[in-house]
Structures are given as C-alpha cells and as structure tokens.
C-alpha cells in the first residue's frame, strides 16, 4: 500500500498531470475569446452590444452557480468524478456552436461551457491544494492558474488565426471537440486526493461541524477576510467579463485586424497566466493582503491606460499590465481562502468564493453592455475600472494578513 504524503514533490506525477489537464480546460475558454462576439454580429446580425454579450452572461452565471455546488459535491463524492463529469458536459459545447441556427443556441452552449469550467477548473484547483503543503498553496494555485490561462491565451491566438484563414465557424470549433476528448482521457488517469485531505485535516484542530448556509455567510459577509476576498474576486472577473466582451469591439472600431485583436486579447491572459508562476509563490513569502490590494489597483490603472492611448504597441503594453495586475491577485485569492477555511469545509468555502468571483463575468458583461448601449464602449470600459479600484481599498482597510 502506497504511503500518502503531502507536498508537491511527493506527488509530482499527479500534480503535473493536473497542470496539463488544466491547460486543456483553459483551451475551452480561449477557443471563444477572440471570435464569439464577432460571430454574434456577423453571423446572427446582433446590433445591440448587450445582446452580443449575452453569451458571457450565460457563461458567467452558470459557472458561478456550478462553482458553488461543485465544492460541496466534491466533498461528498470525490474530486475525480466531478472532473470527469465536467468533461462529459463540455463535449456538447463545440458541437452546439458548429450547428447553431440561432443565437439562443450559442447562449445555451455557453451555459454548458460554464458548467464545464465550474466542474473541471474547480477540481484541478482543489486537488492541487489538497496535494500541497500549507506553505506551498500560493505556488500550487499559481501553477494551476498559469496552465489554465496560458491555455486561454494560446487558443485565443490559434482560433483567431483559424478564423482569419478559413472562417469564424465551424473550423475553429472542430478543434474544441479534440480538446474535450483529450481532456477526458487524461482525467481518467487522475487519482483522487481524498486521502491527502484526510491527512491535512488530522493535523489541524477539529473544526466545528458547520452547515453549507453558514459557510456561505462566512465567505460572503460575516468573516472580514473571506468576504473581502470574495468582493475583490467579483470585481476582478467583472473587469474580465467586460474586457472579454468589449475589447474586440473597441479594437475593431480602432481599425485593427482580427490577427492584431487576437494578439492583444491573447497577451492579457498570457501575462495573467505566466506571471502567476511568480506571484503565487511570492504570496507564500511576503503575504497575501498587499499583493491583492496593489494588484486590484494595477488592473484599474491598466484599463484607463488602454482607453487613453491610441497606438498598437501601447495597447499591447496595457494588455500586459492588465494581465500582471490580474496575476497578482488570482492565485493569492485562493491561497488566502485556504489559509482561513478549515480543510473540512475548505472546498465548500472555495466554491462560495468562486461563485461570487465568477458571477463577475456575468455582471461585467451585463453592466458593460448596458453602459455601452447607453453611452459608448469607451465610457463603459472607464466606468467598470472603478470597481477594482474600490476593491483594492476594501482589501487594504478591511482584510488582515492571512499567511501564518
């Protein structure tokens, strides 16, 4: 019988496999990142920005809701089963987009994409945290998010290239079917991490049995640390939902080509993914609080930078800064949640945090669409940037350092 030990080095094969799997999870989102807003306009004749961004709203809300329940389900039936279920649902996404005859089919496909992401990404994240020691959590989360967002970036470039070479549909989405099949097959080789979780729980003081309702309350508003992190997470993804939906339109109006837009749209998640290799580990050394606060402020500044420059190279700089700001906070959020929540209800608390964080996609797309229709795209981008600025203030004034 194998001896189960905590630590990345002691579980390097499983840990590496989970990194590769999350690369493919990221591919699923990147497939749509550059081209789906344009498909809405060119293939389905959508003229309202709000209507064109409805696919992000459906994705965001479904992912947020599934995140909430994924943690609870995983605590009961195990991480691996939830991971496989997520890939099974993901198979329908590219197929529906390929054969869609109306925009509502695209919207429904993104409901399924949200479910796929909520189940698969949540599980790769939780399993890495299960395997890591307490002083490796930031690094573990950073590697997970690095893999996922590098996947987003790579596929944003690839899908933009395929769309430019062939067409917006169906060619890019054939690749989506291959991605799902590979992701599912890799996940079959994953070993569950329930034994690692039991070892960590035994090392900590026994937690009082708390209900799902109590976990939700603590993570949402009663615990100052958990709730401050949840608000910052929501603000971060609200900014991302806006960027996902409005950046293609903003840069098209500036006269850029699909390939140029694909580069800018890809650099943002590429920087987001790459720099998490360092920011997650940095949070294990210097702490979580000020890395999150400063990262929120960098995001706000980067959006205003993109608005006030008008040169392609400077837009690339803005996308790079936006990615760095997001990288400063993303792995640090999850590491800080893990610092505070007891192992017995950590996955559930992470699920609540991810519910609020990923509902930001939907709120961001909704708010951006309304503001763009009422005012214009530039005003929408500028006003949305206020939220991460405020979230940074909340972290600075309300959250305590969680790293022990």
C-alpha positions as CSV (number, residue, x, y, z in Angstrom):
1,X,0.0,0.0,0.0
2,X,1.4,3.4,-1.0
3,X,2.2,5.9,1.7
4,X,0.3,9.1,1.2
5,X,2.3,12.3,1.9
6,X,1.6,16.0,1.5
7,X,3.8,18.2,-0.7
8,X,4.2,18.9,-4.4
9,X,7.5,17.0,-4.6
10,X,5.9,13.9,-3.0
11,X,3.1,14.0,-5.5
12,X,4.9,15.4,-8.6
13,X,3.4,12.9,-11.1
14,X,-0.3,13.6,-10.1
15,X,0.4,17.3,-9.7
16,X,2.0,17.5,-13.2
17,X,-0.9,15.6,-14.7
18,X,-3.4,18.1,-13.2
19,X,-1.4,21.0,-14.6
20,X,-1.6,19.5,-18.1
21,X,-5.4,18.9,-17.7
22,X,-6.0,22.5,-16.7
23,X,-4.2,23.6,-19.8
24,X,-6.9,21.9,-21.8
25,X,-9.6,23.4,-19.5
26,X,-8.2,26.8,-20.5
27,X,-8.3,25.9,-24.2
28,X,-12.1,25.6,-23.9
29,X,-12.5,29.2,-23.0
30,X,-9.7,30.5,-25.3
31,X,-11.5,28.9,-28.2
32,X,-14.2,31.6,-28.0
33,X,-12.3,34.5,-26.6
34,X,-11.4,36.3,-29.8
35,X,-14.2,35.3,-32.2
36,X,-17.6,34.7,-30.5
37,X,-18.6,38.4,-30.0
38,X,-17.8,38.9,-33.7
39,X,-19.8,35.7,-34.7
40,X,-22.8,37.3,-32.9
41,X,-22.5,40.4,-35.0
42,X,-21.6,38.9,-38.4
43,X,-23.5,35.5,-38.4
44,X,-26.6,36.5,-36.4
45,X,-26.9,40.2,-37.1
46,X,-26.8,41.3,-33.5
47,X,-26.6,45.1,-33.3
48,X,-27.0,45.6,-29.6
49,X,-23.9,45.2,-27.5
50,X,-26.0,43.8,-24.7
51,X,-27.4,41.1,-26.9
52,X,-23.9,40.3,-28.3
53,X,-22.6,39.9,-24.8
54,X,-25.4,37.6,-23.6
55,X,-23.3,34.5,-24.1
56,X,-20.8,35.8,-21.5
57,X,-23.7,36.5,-19.1
58,X,-25.0,32.9,-19.5
59,X,-21.4,31.5,-19.1
60,X,-20.7,33.6,-16.0
61,X,-23.9,32.8,-14.1
62,X,-23.8,29.1,-14.9
63,X,-20.1,28.8,-14.0
64,X,-20.8,30.7,-10.7
65,X,-23.7,28.5,-9.7
66,X,-21.8,25.3,-10.5
67,X,-18.7,26.6,-8.6
68,X,-20.9,26.9,-5.5
69,X,-22.2,23.3,-5.7
70,X,-19.0,21.8,-7.1
71,X,-17.2,22.2,-3.8
72,X,-20.0,20.6,-1.8
73,X,-20.4,17.7,-4.3
74,X,-16.6,17.1,-4.4
75,X,-16.5,17.0,-0.6
76,X,-19.1,14.2,-0.7
77,X,-18.3,12.1,-3.9
78,X,-14.7,12.9,-4.6
79,X,-12.8,15.3,-6.9
80,X,-12.2,12.8,-9.8
81,X,-15.8,12.0,-10.5
82,X,-16.7,15.7,-10.7
83,X,-13.8,16.3,-13.0
84,X,-14.9,13.6,-15.5
85,X,-18.5,14.9,-15.4
86,X,-17.3,18.3,-16.3
87,X,-15.5,17.0,-19.4
88,X,-18.6,14.9,-20.4
89,X,-20.7,18.1,-20.4
90,X,-18.0,20.0,-22.3
91,X,-18.3,17.9,-25.4
92,X,-21.6,19.5,-26.3
93,X,-20.2,23.0,-26.4
94,X,-18.3,23.0,-29.7
95,X,-20.9,20.8,-31.3
96,X,-23.7,23.2,-30.5
97,X,-21.7,26.2,-31.7
98,X,-20.9,24.4,-35.0
99,X,-24.6,23.6,-35.8
100,X,-26.2,26.7,-34.1
101,X,-29.0,28.1,-36.3
102,X,-29.9,30.9,-33.9
103,X,-28.2,33.0,-31.2
104,X,-30.0,31.3,-28.3
105,X,-28.2,28.0,-29.2
106,X,-24.9,29.9,-28.7
107,X,-26.1,31.2,-25.4
108,X,-27.1,27.7,-24.3
109,X,-23.8,26.3,-25.4
110,X,-22.2,28.8,-23.1
111,X,-24.4,27.7,-20.2
112,X,-22.8,24.3,-20.8
113,X,-19.3,25.8,-21.1
114,X,-19.9,27.5,-17.7
115,X,-20.8,24.1,-16.2
116,X,-17.8,22.5,-17.8
117,X,-15.5,25.2,-16.4
118,X,-17.1,25.2,-13.0
119,X,-16.6,21.5,-12.6
120,X,-13.2,20.9,-14.2
121,X,-11.3,24.1,-13.2
122,X,-12.6,23.9,-9.6
123,X,-11.4,20.3,-9.3
124,X,-7.9,20.8,-10.7
125,X,-7.6,23.7,-8.3
126,X,-8.9,21.9,-5.2
127,X,-6.8,18.8,-6.0
128,X,-3.6,20.8,-6.2
129,X,-4.4,22.5,-2.9
130,X,-5.1,19.1,-1.4
131,X,-1.7,17.8,-2.5
132,X,0.4,20.9,-1.4
133,X,1.7,21.7,2.0
134,X,0.3,24.9,3.6
135,X,3.4,26.9,2.7
136,X,3.1,25.8,-1.0
137,X,-0.5,26.8,-1.6
138,X,0.2,30.1,-3.4
139,X,2.7,28.3,-5.7
140,X,0.3,25.4,-6.3
141,X,-2.6,27.7,-7.2
142,X,-0.2,29.8,-9.3
143,X,0.8,26.8,-11.4
144,X,-2.8,25.8,-11.8
145,X,-3.9,29.2,-13.0
146,X,-0.7,29.6,-15.1
147,X,-1.7,26.4,-17.0
148,X,-5.3,27.5,-17.4
149,X,-4.7,31.0,-18.7
150,X,-1.8,30.0,-20.9
151,X,-4.3,27.7,-22.4
152,X,-6.8,30.6,-22.8
153,X,-4.1,32.7,-24.5
154,X,-2.8,30.1,-26.8
155,X,-6.2,29.1,-28.1
156,X,-7.3,32.8,-28.4
157,X,-4.4,33.2,-30.9
158,X,-5.0,29.9,-32.6
159,X,-8.8,30.4,-33.0
160,X,-8.2,34.0,-34.3
161,X,-5.7,32.6,-36.9
162,X,-8.0,29.8,-38.0
163,X,-10.9,32.3,-38.3
164,X,-8.8,34.6,-40.4
165,X,-7.5,31.7,-42.6
166,X,-10.8,29.9,-43.0
167,X,-14.0,31.3,-41.4
168,X,-15.4,32.2,-38.0
169,X,-17.5,29.0,-38.0
170,X,-17.2,26.0,-38.0
171,X,-13.4,25.4,-38.4
172,X,-12.2,26.7,-35.1
173,X,-14.7,24.6,-33.2
174,X,-13.6,21.3,-34.7
175,X,-10.5,21.8,-32.5
176,X,-12.8,22.1,-29.5
177,X,-14.0,18.5,-29.9
178,X,-10.5,17.2,-29.9
179,X,-9.7,19.3,-26.8
180,X,-12.6,17.7,-24.8
181,X,-11.7,14.2,-25.8
182,X,-8.0,14.6,-24.8
183,X,-9.1,16.3,-21.5
184,X,-11.4,13.4,-20.6
185,X,-8.8,10.7,-21.5
186,X,-6.2,12.5,-19.3
187,X,-8.6,12.8,-16.4
188,X,-9.2,9.0,-16.4
189,X,-5.6,8.6,-15.1
190,X,-6.1,11.0,-12.2
191,X,-6.1,9.6,-8.6
192,X,-8.5,11.1,-6.2
193,X,-7.0,13.2,-3.4
194,X,-9.3,12.4,-0.5
195,X,-6.6,10.6,1.5
196,X,-4.4,13.7,1.2
197,X,-7.3,15.8,2.5
198,X,-7.8,13.5,5.5
199,X,-4.1,13.8,6.5
200,X,-4.2,17.6,6.5
201,X,-7.5,17.6,8.4
202,X,-5.9,15.3,11.1
203,X,-3.1,17.8,11.6
204,X,-5.4,20.7,12.3
205,X,-7.6,21.2,15.3
206,X,-11.0,19.6,14.7
207,X,-13.5,22.1,13.2
208,X,-17.0,22.5,14.4
209,X,-19.5,21.0,12.0
210,X,-20.9,23.9,10.1
211,X,-23.7,24.0,7.6
212,X,-23.5,25.0,3.9
213,X,-25.5,28.0,4.8
214,X,-23.0,29.0,7.5
215,X,-20.1,28.6,5.1
216,X,-21.9,30.8,2.6
217,X,-22.5,33.5,5.3
218,X,-18.9,33.5,6.4
219,X,-17.4,33.6,2.9
220,X,-19.9,36.3,1.7
221,X,-20.1,38.8,4.6
222,X,-19.5,37.7,8.2
223,X,-15.8,36.8,8.0
224,X,-13.9,40.0,7.1
225,X,-11.1,38.2,5.4
226,X,-13.2,35.8,3.4
227,X,-15.8,38.4,2.4
228,X,-13.2,41.0,1.4
229,X,-11.5,38.4,-0.9
230,X,-14.9,37.5,-2.4
231,X,-15.6,41.1,-3.3
232,X,-12.2,41.5,-4.8
233,X,-12.7,38.3,-6.8
234,X,-16.1,39.5,-8.1
235,X,-14.5,42.9,-9.1
236,X,-11.6,41.1,-10.9
237,X,-13.9,38.9,-13.0
238,X,-16.4,41.7,-13.6
239,X,-13.5,43.6,-15.2
240,X,-12.7,40.4,-17.2
241,X,-16.3,39.9,-18.4
242,X,-16.3,43.5,-19.6
243,X,-12.9,43.0,-21.3
244,X,-13.9,39.7,-22.9
245,X,-17.0,41.3,-24.4
246,X,-15.9,44.9,-25.3
247,X,-12.2,44.6,-26.3
248,X,-13.0,43.0,-29.7
249,X,-15.5,45.8,-30.5
250,X,-13.2,48.5,-29.1
251,X,-10.2,47.5,-31.2
252,X,-12.3,46.8,-34.3
253,X,-13.6,50.4,-34.1
254,X,-9.9,51.5,-33.8
255,X,-9.2,49.8,-37.2
256,X,-7.3,46.8,-36.0
257,X,-7.4,43.4,-37.9
258,X,-8.6,40.1,-36.5
259,X,-5.0,39.0,-36.1
260,X,-4.0,42.2,-34.2
261,X,-7.0,41.9,-32.0
262,X,-6.2,38.2,-31.4
263,X,-2.7,39.2,-30.2
264,X,-3.9,41.9,-27.8
265,X,-6.7,39.6,-26.5
266,X,-4.2,36.8,-26.0
267,X,-1.4,38.9,-24.3
268,X,-3.7,39.8,-21.5
269,X,-4.5,36.1,-20.4
270,X,-0.9,35.1,-21.3
271,X,0.6,37.6,-18.9
272,X,-2.2,36.7,-16.4
273,X,-1.1,33.0,-16.7
274,X,2.6,33.4,-16.9
275,X,3.2,35.8,-14.0
276,X,1.1,33.6,-11.7
277,X,4.1,31.3,-11.7
278,X,5.8,34.0,-9.6
279,X,3.0,35.8,-7.8
280,X,1.6,32.7,-6.2
281,X,5.0,31.8,-4.8
282,X,5.6,35.4,-3.8
283,X,2.4,35.4,-1.7
284,X,3.9,32.4,0.2
285,X,6.8,34.6,1.1
286,X,5.5,38.2,1.6
287,X,1.9,37.5,2.4
288,X,-1.5,37.9,0.7
289,X,-3.0,41.2,1.7
290,X,-0.9,43.8,-0.1
291,X,-0.3,41.7,-3.1
292,X,-4.1,41.6,-3.6
293,X,-4.6,45.3,-2.9
294,X,-1.9,46.5,-5.2
295,X,-3.0,44.0,-7.9
296,X,-6.5,45.4,-7.9
297,X,-5.2,49.0,-8.4
298,X,-2.9,47.9,-11.2
299,X,-6.0,46.4,-13.0
300,X,-7.9,49.7,-12.7
301,X,-4.9,51.8,-14.0
302,X,-4.4,49.4,-16.9
303,X,-8.0,49.8,-18.2
304,X,-7.6,53.6,-18.1
305,X,-4.3,53.3,-19.9
306,X,-5.9,51.3,-22.7
307,X,-8.5,54.0,-23.1
308,X,-6.2,56.9,-23.3
309,X,-3.5,55.6,-25.7
310,X,-4.1,55.1,-29.4
311,X,-1.0,53.1,-30.6
312,X,-1.0,49.4,-31.2
313,X,2.3,48.9,-29.3
314,X,0.9,50.8,-26.3
315,X,-2.3,48.8,-26.3
316,X,-0.1,45.7,-26.1
317,X,1.6,47.3,-23.0
318,X,-1.8,47.9,-21.5
319,X,-2.9,44.3,-22.0
320,X,0.4,43.2,-20.5
321,X,-0.2,45.4,-17.4
322,X,-3.8,44.2,-17.1
323,X,-2.5,40.6,-17.1
324,X,0.1,41.3,-14.5
325,X,-2.4,43.0,-12.2
326,X,-4.7,40.1,-12.5
327,X,-1.9,37.6,-11.9
328,X,-1.0,39.4,-8.7
329,X,-4.4,38.6,-7.2
330,X,-5.7,35.4,-8.8
331,X,-3.6,32.7,-7.1
332,X,-3.4,34.9,-3.9
333,X,-7.2,34.8,-3.6
334,X,-7.3,31.0,-3.5
335,X,-4.3,30.8,-1.2
336,X,-5.8,33.2,1.2
337,X,-9.1,31.4,1.3
338,X,-7.2,28.2,2.0
339,X,-5.4,29.9,4.9
340,X,-8.6,30.9,6.6
341,X,-11.0,28.0,5.8
342,X,-10.6,24.6,7.7
343,X,-9.8,21.6,5.4
344,X,-13.2,20.0,6.4
345,X,-15.1,22.9,4.7
346,X,-12.4,24.5,2.5
347,X,-13.8,23.2,-0.8
348,X,-17.2,24.5,0.1
349,X,-15.8,27.9,1.1
350,X,-13.8,27.9,-2.1
351,X,-17.0,27.1,-4.0
352,X,-18.7,30.1,-2.5
353,X,-15.8,32.4,-3.3
354,X,-15.7,31.1,-6.8
355,X,-19.5,31.6,-7.1
356,X,-19.0,35.3,-6.3
357,X,-15.8,35.6,-8.3
358,X,-17.2,34.1,-11.5
359,X,-20.6,35.8,-11.2
360,X,-18.4,38.8,-12.0
361,X,-18.2,37.6,-15.6
362,X,-22.0,37.9,-15.9
363,X,-22.3,41.2,-14.0
364,X,-19.4,42.6,-16.0
365,X,-20.9,41.7,-19.4
366,X,-24.3,42.9,-18.3
367,X,-23.0,46.2,-16.9
368,X,-20.7,46.7,-19.9
369,X,-23.5,46.0,-22.4
370,X,-25.9,48.4,-20.7
371,X,-23.3,51.2,-20.4
372,X,-22.0,50.7,-24.0
373,X,-25.6,50.9,-25.3
374,X,-26.4,54.0,-23.2
375,X,-23.1,55.8,-23.5
376,X,-20.4,54.2,-25.6
377,X,-17.8,51.4,-25.3
378,X,-15.0,53.7,-24.0
379,X,-17.2,55.1,-21.2
380,X,-18.2,51.5,-20.3
381,X,-14.6,50.4,-20.0
382,X,-13.7,53.5,-18.0
383,X,-16.6,53.2,-15.5
384,X,-16.1,49.5,-15.0
385,X,-12.5,50.2,-13.9
386,X,-13.8,51.9,-10.8
387,X,-14.8,48.6,-9.3
388,X,-11.3,47.0,-9.0
389,X,-10.1,50.4,-7.6
390,X,-12.7,50.2,-4.8
391,X,-12.0,46.5,-4.1
392,X,-8.3,47.4,-3.5
393,X,-9.4,49.9,-0.9
394,X,-11.6,47.3,0.8
395,X,-8.7,44.8,0.9
396,X,-6.4,47.5,2.3
397,X,-8.8,48.6,5.0
398,X,-10.8,45.5,6.0
399,X,-8.7,42.4,5.4
400,X,-6.0,41.1,7.7
401,X,-2.9,39.2,6.6
402,X,-3.8,35.5,6.4
403,X,-0.4,33.9,5.9
404,X,0.8,32.3,9.1
